[in-house]
Amino acid sequence: MAIRKIITLGDDRLRKVSREVTDFGPRTQQIIDDMIDTLDDCGNGIGLSAVQVGILRRIFIIDMKDGTGCRVFVNPRIVATEGSAVGEEGCLSIPGRSGYVERPQKVTVEAFDRHGQAFTLTKTGLYGVCICHEYDHLEGVLFIDREVDG
């Protein structure tokens, strides 16, 4: 396991669409372990996408720092949203900056866990926002692309 460097605004990889994961073998497991270590090392972040550590694969992780642990999302697809709300967001790849973004109040995502087992998850609040934020990274979209007036 290792702590990887988080790439920041200006790195072209942040604007690329990530590729689907087709192999859940040792390489993918190492990427996920490194992402968990990297997010733990950041202290203040609750989500991290593979692209943020320079890997263009459709993986992100969320750790709400509430004792429930880190959840891994591989090849996620947002399948339903409901409502909308504006809230303040920041990003580990854009240090020192935050902005207001309109996101769904409720989001449902289908994904695979780190072992290739499918799951569906519906979340609201900050967790739902984080799912949308990290999913955007996989599409090459940053929160600053979605900023609205607060």
C-alpha distance (Angstrom), angle and dihedral (degrees) to the residues before:
residue distance angle dihedral
M1 . . .
A2 3.76 . .
I3 3.76 143.3 .
R4 3.78 109.8 -113.6
K5 3.78 127.9 -153.6
I6 3.79 113.8 -101.6
I7 3.78 110.7 -131.7
T8 3.78 117.1 -134.2
L9 3.78 140.8 -149.1
G10 3.79 110.0 -58.7
D11 3.81 94.2 43.0
D12 3.82 105.6 114.3
R13 3.82 92.7 -142.0
L14 3.82 89.8 73.2
R15 3.82 88.3 66.9
K16 3.80 97.0 50.5
V17 3.81 126.9 97.1
S18 3.80 110.6 -114.6
R19 3.79 122.0 -123.4
E20 3.79 125.2 -117.2
V21 3.80 118.8 -98.6
T22 3.81 110.6 -118.0
D23 3.81 100.2 168.5
F24 3.80 123.9 53.8
G25 3.81 92.1 -171.1
P26 3.81 132.3 122.8
R27 3.83 95.5 -63.4
T28 3.82 92.1 55.8
Q29 3.80 91.1 43.8
Q30 3.82 90.0 52.7
I31 3.80 91.4 50.3
I32 3.81 90.6 51.1
D33 3.83 93.0 46.9
D34 3.80 90.6 49.0
M35 3.81 91.0 48.6
I36 3.82 90.7 52.4
D37 3.81 90.9 49.5
T38 3.80 90.8 46.9
L39 3.80 93.5 50.0
D40 3.82 91.0 46.8
D41 3.80 89.4 51.3
C42 3.82 92.5 52.1
G43 3.78 92.6 64.5
N44 3.80 98.4 -163.2
G45 3.81 102.9 49.7
I46 3.81 124.3 93.7
G47 3.80 99.4 -174.9
L48 3.77 138.1 37.8
S49 3.79 132.8 179.0
A50 3.79 124.7 -153.2
V51 3.79 90.7 -117.8
Q52 3.81 88.8 61.8
V53 3.79 88.1 65.5
G54 3.80 91.2 44.7
I55 3.81 99.0 -96.5
L56 3.80 115.2 123.4
R57 3.79 96.6 -149.6
R58 3.82 128.0 121.3
I59 3.80 97.0 -107.9
F60 3.78 131.2 119.6
I61 3.77 135.0 165.0
I62 3.79 133.1 -152.1
D63 3.79 126.7 -161.4
M64 3.79 112.8 175.6
K65 3.84 89.6 -167.5
D66 3.81 88.8 -126.6
G67 3.78 98.3 117.8
T68 3.81 95.4 -95.3
G69 3.80 92.3 104.8
C70 3.75 133.9 -132.3
R71 3.80 121.2 -42.0
V72 3.80 119.7 -152.3
F73 3.82 121.6 -147.1
V74 3.81 117.2 -166.3
N75 3.81 120.8 -176.0
P76 3.82 91.7 -7.2
R77 3.79 123.1 -168.9
I78 3.78 123.5 -167.6
V79 3.80 102.8 -136.0
A80 3.81 102.7 174.0
T81 3.78 140.3 14.7
E82 3.77 133.3 -176.9
G83 3.79 133.8 -165.5
S84 3.77 126.1 -16.3
A85 3.77 139.1 -113.4
V86 3.78 136.1 176.8
G87 3.78 118.7 -127.5
E88 3.78 140.7 159.5
E89 3.81 118.4 -94.4
G90 3.75 137.5 -176.9
C91 3.78 132.7 -175.3
L92 3.79 136.1 -145.3
S93 3.82 87.7 -135.2
I94 3.81 91.8 55.4
P95 3.81 102.2 45.5
G96 3.78 118.9 -164.0
R97 3.79 95.6 15.8
S98 3.77 132.7 98.9
G99 3.76 134.5 170.8
Y100 3.77 144.0 175.3
V101 3.79 117.3 -92.2
E102 3.80 132.2 -178.1
R103 3.81 111.3 -129.5
P104 3.81 135.5 165.3
Q105 3.81 116.3 -85.1
K106 3.80 89.4 -137.5
V107 3.80 128.8 26.5
T108 3.80 133.5 -176.4
V109 3.79 119.2 -157.8
E110 3.78 132.2 -173.8
A111 3.79 115.8 -155.4
F112 3.78 145.4 138.2
D113 3.79 125.3 -104.1
R114 3.79 121.3 -128.6
H115 3.83 90.8 -82.3
G116 3.80 95.4 52.1
Q117 3.80 96.4 -101.0
A118 3.81 112.9 144.0
F119 3.79 120.7 -127.1
T120 3.79 139.8 170.4
L121 3.79 121.6 -144.0
T122 3.80 131.6 -175.4
K123 3.80 118.2 -162.9
T124 3.79 140.2 171.2
G125 3.78 133.6 -168.0
L126 3.79 122.2 20.8
Y127 3.80 93.4 -14.9
G128 3.81 90.8 55.7
V129 3.79 91.0 47.3
C130 3.79 89.9 51.1
I131 3.82 91.6 51.7
C132 3.82 89.9 53.4
H133 3.81 93.2 44.0
E134 3.81 93.8 50.7
Y135 3.81 92.5 42.3
D136 3.80 88.4 54.5
H137 3.81 89.1 56.6
L138 3.81 89.1 59.1
E139 3.80 88.0 55.4
G140 3.82 94.3 48.5
V141 3.81 92.8 -106.4
L142 3.82 124.0 132.6
F143 3.79 127.7 -159.4
I144 3.80 89.5 -112.1
D145 3.83 87.5 65.2
R146 3.80 88.8 61.2
E147 3.81 100.8 40.9
V148 3.79 118.2 141.3
D149 3.78 132.8 179.4
G150 3.79 110.8 -76.9
